[in-house]
Amino acid sequence: MIEVEGLRKTYGDFAAVVDSTFSVEEGEVFGIVGPNGAGKTTTLKVLAGLVEPTEGDVEVAGFPSDDPEMRRRLGFLPEESPLYEEMTPLSYLQFFADLYDVPSDVAEERIAAALDRLELDHRERRLGDMSKGMKRKVAIARSLVNDPDVLVYDEPASGLDPVTTNSVLEFTRELRAAGKTVVFSAHNLYHVESVCDRVVVMNEGRIVARGSVDGIRERHGETTYHVFTDVSPARTDALAELLDDHDAATEEVGDRFRTVVPDMDAVEAVRAAAADAGGEVVDIRTREPSLEDVFLDIVGRPMPGRYTGGGGGELDDVAVDGDGEEKRRAEPPEGAE
């Protein structure tokens, strides 16, 4: 449904996206995550046909991203989506349906169905008098008036209360169940984990990890075991070596002592050390890394730069020395992400 090959987008000497390649299957929710300035929003705008790539091929729903016919197959929800505040939800959505040449009877039914599902009741109220959550629901409904095959959602639940956020996330799952293809970006990685089938992680304009959430956790994360004992384990040679190797320690937690270890052999070492101290293991808890844990680890690693050199126009990676310091760096233009 979406094919991106060798995408680059530069603004003068600054490269917002570098050699990005990925595909999105029909009927899946595909996440794009990364820190501020990673290139997420630029990528989404290229997919929506709002930004022209500097290099590379981008195809959406069988059309090049700059083909006007592609835009008829796509619904776009930007992070900031100002509405015409003097209009009502019904007049606003009908206006956009007219832009897409949706027959009035079809538009009326489609708009009503979307607003019913989004539980927006005040449909004749002036948009300027509505809360942020209500406005966001109207913007989501707007992305659906043309019955698109592909939806591009940038921070769809940004700034919303928990109830509205859960409603938006559940609605995204329903879009997938209805066969829609959704590209989804959010800073809240729990939202990404809860709705996305596959994810790419971007940093410094590059894709640095990709796959299912479980697959990314397996490749880049580390399962740990939290061993609770009723006494502080004796610092045996085996336990001392274990803690030193993992830069770890035993911590007092209430009336228990917790030691975090990487595997079951290490759990046995803690058990033996607790027995030497006259105690025992009272609880063992397995902790799987969250997407946020993995994300923070990945984006915290030194990265090759993505900034271009002065004046030549050609993309040239910035060298990074052994201390992680960039040899040459240009500042990104305002608003480039």
ROSE-339824 format. One record per residue (C-alpha): residue number from 1; x, y, z; residue in one letter. Coordinates in nm, 2 decimals, always signed. Layout:
// ROSE-339824
NUM, X, Y, Z, A;
...
END
This chain:
// ROSE-339824
1, +0.00, +0.00, +0.00, M;
2, +0.29, +0.23, +0.07, I;
3, +0.64, +0.20, -0.07, E;
4, +0.93, +0.43, +0.02, V;
5, +1.27, +0.38, -0.13, E;
6, +1.58, +0.59, -0.06, G;
7, +1.39, +0.89, +0.06, L;
8, +1.59, +1.20, +0.13, R;
9, +1.47, +1.55, +0.22, K;
10, +1.71, +1.84, +0.26, T;
11, +1.65, +2.20, +0.34, Y;
12, +1.96, +2.38, +0.22, G;
13, +2.25, +2.22, +0.40, D;
14, +2.03, +2.04, +0.65, F;
15, +1.90, +1.69, +0.58, A;
16, +1.58, +1.62, +0.76, A;
17, +1.55, +1.26, +0.63, V;
18, +1.83, +1.04, +0.51, V;
19, +1.81, +0.73, +0.30, D;
20, +1.47, +0.62, +0.44, S;
21, +1.33, +0.29, +0.30, T;
22, +1.02, +0.11, +0.43, F;
23, +0.69, -0.04, +0.32, S;
24, +0.35, -0.05, +0.47, V;
25, +0.11, -0.33, +0.41, E;
26, -0.26, -0.29, +0.33, E;
27, -0.47, -0.30, +0.65, G;
28, -0.19, -0.25, +0.91, E;
29, -0.11, +0.03, +1.15, V;
30, +0.25, +0.14, +1.10, F;
31, +0.42, +0.35, +1.36, G;
32, +0.69, +0.61, +1.30, I;
33, +0.86, +0.72, +1.63, V;
34, +1.16, +0.92, +1.73, G;
35, +1.28, +1.22, +1.93, P;
36, +1.20, +1.58, +1.83, N;
37, +1.38, +1.66, +1.51, G;
38, +1.42, +1.29, +1.40, A;
39, +1.24, +1.34, +1.07, G;
40, +0.90, +1.20, +1.15, K;
41, +0.68, +1.49, +1.05, T;
42, +0.88, +1.55, +0.74, T;
43, +0.83, +1.19, +0.64, T;
44, +0.46, +1.21, +0.71, L;
45, +0.42, +1.52, +0.50, K;
46, +0.60, +1.36, +0.21, V;
47, +0.36, +1.06, +0.24, L;
48, +0.07, +1.31, +0.23, A;
49, +0.20, +1.49, -0.08, G;
50, +0.26, +1.81, +0.11, L;
51, +0.64, +1.81, +0.09, V;
52, +0.84, +1.71, -0.22, E;
53, +1.13, +1.46, -0.17, P;
54, +1.48, +1.57, -0.26, T;
55, +1.56, +1.22, -0.37, E;
56, +1.39, +0.88, -0.36, G;
57, +1.07, +0.72, -0.47, D;
58, +0.75, +0.74, -0.27, V;
59, +0.43, +0.55, -0.37, E;
60, +0.10, +0.56, -0.18, V;
61, -0.20, +0.36, -0.28, A;
62, -0.05, +0.28, -0.62, G;
63, +0.03, +0.65, -0.70, F;
64, +0.34, +0.87, -0.67, P;
65, +0.31, +1.10, -0.37, S;
66, +0.29, +1.40, -0.60, D;
67, +0.00, +1.27, -0.80, D;
68, -0.33, +1.45, -0.72, P;
69, -0.52, +1.13, -0.75, E;
70, -0.32, +0.99, -0.45, M;
71, -0.46, +1.27, -0.23, R;
72, -0.81, +1.15, -0.31, R;
73, -0.72, +0.82, -0.16, R;
74, -0.56, +0.96, +0.15, L;
75, -0.67, +1.12, +0.48, G;
76, -0.42, +1.34, +0.67, F;
77, -0.43, +1.45, +1.03, L;
78, -0.15, +1.68, +1.12, P;
79, -0.03, +1.74, +1.47, E;
80, -0.16, +2.09, +1.46, E;
81, -0.49, +2.11, +1.27, S;
82, -0.66, +2.46, +1.30, P;
83, -1.03, +2.45, +1.21, L;
84, -1.25, +2.72, +1.06, Y;
85, -1.38, +2.84, +1.40, E;
86, -1.69, +3.02, +1.27, E;
87, -1.82, +2.70, +1.12, M;
88, -2.00, +2.41, +1.29, T;
89, -1.88, +2.05, +1.27, P;
90, -2.15, +1.97, +1.02, L;
91, -2.09, +2.27, +0.79, S;
92, -1.71, +2.22, +0.82, Y;
93, -1.72, +1.85, +0.72, L;
94, -1.97, +1.91, +0.44, Q;
95, -1.74, +2.18, +0.31, F;
96, -1.46, +1.92, +0.28, F;
97, -1.69, +1.66, +0.14, A;
98, -1.77, +1.91, -0.14, D;
99, -1.40, +1.96, -0.20, L;
100, -1.37, +1.58, -0.26, Y;
101, -1.68, +1.58, -0.48, D;
102, -1.86, +1.34, -0.24, V;
103, -2.23, +1.33, -0.33, P;
104, -2.44, +1.51, -0.07, S;
105, -2.64, +1.21, +0.04, D;
106, -2.33, +1.00, +0.08, V;
107, -2.15, +1.27, +0.26, A;
108, -2.44, +1.32, +0.51, E;
109, -2.44, +0.95, +0.59, E;
110, -2.06, +0.93, +0.62, R;
111, -2.03, +1.24, +0.84, I;
112, -2.30, +1.12, +1.07, A;
113, -2.15, +0.78, +1.10, A;
114, -1.80, +0.92, +1.19, A;
115, -1.94, +1.17, +1.44, L;
116, -2.16, +0.90, +1.60, D;
117, -1.86, +0.67, +1.64, R;
118, -1.65, +0.95, +1.78, L;
119, -1.93, +1.04, +2.02, E;
120, -1.95, +1.41, +1.92, L;
121, -2.30, +1.53, +2.00, D;
122, -2.27, +1.91, +1.97, H;
123, -2.27, +1.92, +1.59, R;
124, -2.43, +2.27, +1.55, E;
125, -2.20, +2.44, +1.80, R;
126, -1.95, +2.69, +1.67, R;
127, -1.61, +2.52, +1.64, L;
128, -1.44, +2.81, +1.81, G;
129, -1.64, +2.73, +2.12, D;
130, -1.54, +2.37, +2.14, M;
131, -1.28, +2.20, +2.36, S;
132, -0.95, +2.07, +2.22, K;
133, -1.08, +1.71, +2.24, G;
134, -1.40, +1.79, +2.05, M;
135, -1.20, +1.98, +1.78, K;
136, -0.97, +1.68, +1.75, R;
137, -1.26, +1.45, +1.69, K;
138, -1.39, +1.68, +1.41, V;
139, -1.04, +1.68, +1.25, A;
140, -1.04, +1.30, +1.26, I;
141, -1.38, +1.30, +1.10, A;
142, -1.25, +1.53, +0.83, R;
143, -0.98, +1.28, +0.74, S;
144, -1.25, +1.03, +0.66, L;
145, -1.50, +1.23, +0.45, V;
146, -1.34, +1.10, +0.13, N;
147, -1.34, +0.73, +0.25, D;
148, -0.96, +0.71, +0.20, P;
149, -0.76, +0.39, +0.17, D;
150, -0.47, +0.53, +0.36, V;
151, -0.47, +0.75, +0.67, L;
152, -0.17, +0.94, +0.80, V;
153, -0.21, +1.05, +1.16, Y;
154, +0.05, +1.27, +1.33, D;
155, +0.00, +1.28, +1.71, E;
156, -0.37, +1.21, +1.69, P;
157, -0.41, +1.20, +2.07, A;
158, -0.18, +1.49, +2.15, S;
159, -0.29, +1.69, +2.45, G;
160, -0.62, +1.50, +2.50, L;
161, -0.76, +1.38, +2.83, D;
162, -0.73, +1.00, +2.90, P;
163, -1.09, +0.92, +2.81, V;
164, -1.07, +1.10, +2.47, T;
165, -0.73, +0.95, +2.41, T;
166, -0.86, +0.59, +2.47, N;
167, -1.14, +0.67, +2.23, S;
168, -0.90, +0.78, +1.96, V;
169, -0.68, +0.48, +2.00, L;
170, -0.97, +0.24, +1.99, E;
171, -1.10, +0.42, +1.68, F;
172, -0.76, +0.36, +1.52, T;
173, -0.79, -0.01, +1.59, R;
174, -1.13, -0.01, +1.43, E;
175, -0.99, +0.16, +1.12, L;
176, -0.75, -0.13, +1.08, R;
177, -1.03, -0.38, +1.13, A;
178, -1.22, -0.20, +0.85, A;
179, -0.92, -0.26, +0.62, G;
180, -0.77, +0.09, +0.63, K;
181, -0.40, +0.14, +0.62, T;
182, -0.28, +0.38, +0.90, V;
183, +0.06, +0.55, +0.94, V;
184, +0.07, +0.66, +1.30, F;
185, +0.32, +0.88, +1.49, S;
186, +0.31, +0.97, +1.86, A;
187, +0.55, +1.07, +2.13, H;
188, +0.36, +0.86, +2.38, N;
189, +0.51, +0.52, +2.31, L;
190, +0.24, +0.34, +2.51, Y;
191, +0.00, +0.46, +2.24, H;
192, +0.23, +0.32, +1.97, V;
193, +0.26, -0.01, +2.15, E;
194, -0.11, -0.04, +2.19, S;
195, -0.21, +0.01, +1.82, V;
196, +0.08, -0.05, +1.59, C;
197, +0.16, -0.37, +1.41, D;
198, +0.50, -0.26, +1.30, R;
199, +0.73, +0.03, +1.39, V;
200, +1.03, +0.22, +1.26, V;
201, +1.24, +0.42, +1.50, V;
202, +1.40, +0.73, +1.36, M;
203, +1.69, +0.93, +1.49, N;
204, +1.89, +1.21, +1.33, E;
205, +1.69, +1.16, +1.01, G;
206, +1.76, +0.79, +0.98, R;
207, +1.57, +0.47, +1.05, I;
208, +1.77, +0.30, +1.32, V;
209, +1.54, +0.01, +1.41, A;
210, +1.24, -0.15, +1.25, R;
211, +1.00, -0.44, +1.29, G;
212, +0.71, -0.55, +1.52, S;
213, +0.71, -0.41, +1.87, V;
214, +0.79, -0.75, +2.01, D;
215, +1.07, -0.80, +1.76, G;
216, +1.23, -0.47, +1.83, I;
217, +1.22, -0.55, +2.21, R;
218, +1.38, -0.88, +2.15, E;
219, +1.66, -0.75, +1.93, R;
220, +1.73, -0.43, +2.12, H;
221, +1.59, -0.48, +2.47, G;
222, +1.69, -0.69, +2.77, E;
223, +1.47, -0.90, +3.00, T;
224, +1.57, -0.86, +3.36, T;
225, +1.48, -1.05, +3.68, Y;
226, +1.40, -0.87, +4.00, H;
227, +1.48, -1.10, +4.29, V;
228, +1.34, -1.01, +4.63, F;
229, +1.49, -1.15, +4.94, T;
230, +1.41, -1.12, +5.31, D;
231, +1.77, -1.03, +5.40, V;
232, +2.05, -0.85, +5.22, S;
233, +2.23, -1.13, +5.02, P;
234, +2.58, -1.20, +5.14, A;
235, +2.84, -1.05, +4.91, R;
236, +2.98, -1.38, +4.79, T;
237, +3.24, -1.40, +4.52, D;
238, +2.98, -1.51, +4.26, A;
239, +2.74, -1.23, +4.36, L;
240, +3.01, -0.96, +4.37, A;
241, +3.13, -1.06, +4.02, E;
242, +2.77, -1.06, +3.90, L;
243, +2.69, -0.71, +4.04, L;
244, +3.02, -0.56, +3.92, D;
245, +2.97, -0.70, +3.57, D;
246, +2.62, -0.54, +3.54, H;
247, +2.69, -0.22, +3.74, D;
248, +2.42, -0.33, +3.98, A;
249, +2.36, -0.34, +4.35, A;
250, +2.11, -0.48, +4.60, T;
251, +1.86, -0.21, +4.71, E;
252, +1.63, -0.21, +5.02, E;
253, +1.27, -0.18, +4.92, V;
254, +1.04, -0.16, +5.22, G;
255, +1.11, -0.47, +5.43, D;
256, +1.27, -0.66, +5.14, R;
257, +1.59, -0.64, +4.94, F;
258, +1.58, -0.63, +4.56, R;
259, +1.86, -0.74, +4.33, T;
260, +1.82, -0.70, +3.95, V;
261, +1.99, -0.97, +3.74, V;
262, +2.00, -1.07, +3.37, P;
263, +1.93, -1.45, +3.37, D;
264, +1.82, -1.75, +3.58, M;
265, +2.18, -1.85, +3.66, D;
266, +2.22, -1.51, +3.82, A;
267, +1.89, -1.57, +4.01, V;
268, +2.05, -1.88, +4.15, E;
269, +2.36, -1.68, +4.26, A;
270, +2.13, -1.44, +4.45, V;
271, +1.94, -1.73, +4.61, R;
272, +2.27, -1.88, +4.73, A;
273, +2.39, -1.55, +4.86, A;
274, +2.07, -1.49, +5.05, A;
275, +2.10, -1.84, +5.20, A;
276, +2.45, -1.76, +5.32, D;
277, +2.31, -1.46, +5.50, A;
278, +2.04, -1.67, +5.67, G;
279, +1.75, -1.57, +5.45, G;
280, +1.57, -1.68, +5.13, E;
281, +1.41, -1.56, +4.81, V;
282, +1.06, -1.44, +4.87, V;
283, +0.96, -1.32, +4.52, D;
284, +1.10, -1.31, +4.16, I;
285, +0.95, -1.08, +3.90, R;
286, +1.03, -1.08, +3.53, T;
287, +1.05, -0.74, +3.36, R;
288, +1.02, -0.72, +2.98, E;
289, +1.16, -0.40, +2.83, P;
290, +0.89, -0.16, +2.71, S;
291, +0.91, +0.01, +2.38, L;
292, +1.00, +0.33, +2.57, E;
293, +1.30, +0.15, +2.74, D;
294, +1.42, +0.03, +2.40, V;
295, +1.36, +0.37, +2.24, F;
296, +1.56, +0.55, +2.50, L;
297, +1.85, +0.30, +2.46, D;
298, +1.85, +0.33, +2.08, I;
299, +1.83, +0.71, +2.05, V;
300, +2.08, +0.75, +2.32, G;
301, +2.36, +0.58, +2.12, R;
302, +2.61, +0.79, +1.92, P;
303, +2.48, +0.84, +1.57, M;
304, +2.64, +0.93, +1.24, P;
305, +2.54, +1.29, +1.16, G;
306, +2.27, +1.37, +0.91, R;
307, +2.38, +1.73, +0.84, Y;
308, +2.53, +1.84, +0.50, T;
309, +2.85, +2.02, +0.45, G;
310, +2.87, +2.39, +0.37, G;
311, +2.74, +2.49, +0.03, G;
312, +2.79, +2.19, -0.18, G;
313, +2.43, +2.07, -0.18, G;
314, +2.54, +1.70, -0.16, E;
315, +2.45, +1.50, +0.15, L;
316, +2.77, +1.42, +0.34, D;
317, +2.76, +1.25, +0.68, D;
318, +2.92, +1.43, +0.96, V;
319, +3.22, +1.24, +1.11, A;
320, +3.18, +1.14, +1.48, V;
321, +3.50, +1.10, +1.68, D;
322, +3.56, +0.84, +1.96, G;
323, +3.39, +1.07, +2.22, D;
324, +3.08, +1.10, +2.01, G;
325, +3.15, +1.47, +1.92, E;
326, +3.05, +1.58, +1.58, E;
327, +3.32, +1.73, +1.37, K;
328, +3.09, +1.95, +1.17, R;
329, +2.73, +2.04, +1.22, R;
330, +2.48, +2.28, +1.08, A;
331, +2.17, +2.38, +1.27, E;
332, +1.83, +2.26, +1.13, P;
333, +1.60, +2.53, +0.99, P;
334, +1.31, +2.62, +1.21, E;
335, +1.02, +2.38, +1.18, G;
336, +1.21, +2.10, +1.02, A;
337, +1.14, +1.77, +1.19, E;
END
